[in-house]
Amino acid sequence: MATLHPNSHSNITKGRKRRLSEDEDMQDAQPTMTLQRSSPERHYRNGREAYRVNEVKRSKTGIQRDSGLTHMLASMDKDKLIHIVHSLFDNHPELRQDIMSYIPAPTVQSATEVLHTLERRMTESVPYNRNGPLWNDYTFSRVRTPFIELMDTIRQYAYYFTSPLIFGTTSFSFLQLATALTHRLPSWENDDNNQLKRDLYNDLNSYWTRAIQMAASRHQEGEVYSAQTVNELAKHLAYHNNAAEGLFTGAVNEFSKSLGTLMNPVRDVPICHHPAVEHTITRLASPPRVVGYADARR
């Protein structure tokens, strides 16, 4: 016969309570776990909230993630981008003015960077020779494309920088840069190939003449050019005419006629009575100082 101790009932009761408590805990935990596993909405909400937090953090630090379009444009070749813009102009001419408003106007500095890049590209196209470059027909065929591209770009910039919207000293600064670069272009053994360079000289002569005429017109309207500025301009122009073997004679004559009196303190004597002006320009035909410009081929 089993003997019941006084504490046996209480022990059994405690055991039952413990098991009931554990079962309740497991039941409480099980629905929660099931809910977490079967609730994609909660994961989506949590993900969106975390995304918003990260976006706020990025906006606070000033770091923005580039859009897909930005990445696509950044990976495209420059020529392809230019083709796209021209296609937009052709297919949607009403967008031309709006697009052009976003394109910054060229500056002498930006034009210098572009021209130096094109000059370097042309130089890198020259075939290597242990005794130095050979300017023969073979070399000309190798560099023809970047050579012509460089000259065409010089013309395009010269047209822009000699427009009425550009200040006179800015026009002359660019023309000085462009003409100095043209002097550095190679002279070919086959003289027929040199015609491209002579054509560029002739075009630059026209742009110099145009800039001189506009400067003279502005001077008559009250724009002031110091004697030092005019003397430096005469010096540069004389040097360019000498280096180009007289192809800037037209610009020199226009300078003598339109701005020559600014080099002479006597203002009441007609321009035609100043034969010494052209002689002064010729006498100044020593190489001018070009500050901050390096030959990319060296």
KAPEHU-V404144 format. One line per field, one symbol per residue. phi: phi as a letter, one per 40 degrees, with the letter a starting at -180 (. if undefined). A space follows every 10 residues. Layout:
phi=???
This chain:
phi=.cbccccccc cccccccccc cccccccccc cccccccbbc dccccccccc cccccccccc cgcbcccccc cccccccdcc cccccccccc cbcccdcccc ccccccbccc cccccccccc ccccccccac chcbcccccc ccbdcccccc cccdcccccc cbcccccdcc dccccccccc ccccccbccc cccccccccc dcccdccccc cccccccccc chcbbccccc cccccccccc ccccfgcbcc ccccccccbc cccbccbcbd cccbcccccc ccccccdccb cgbbcccc
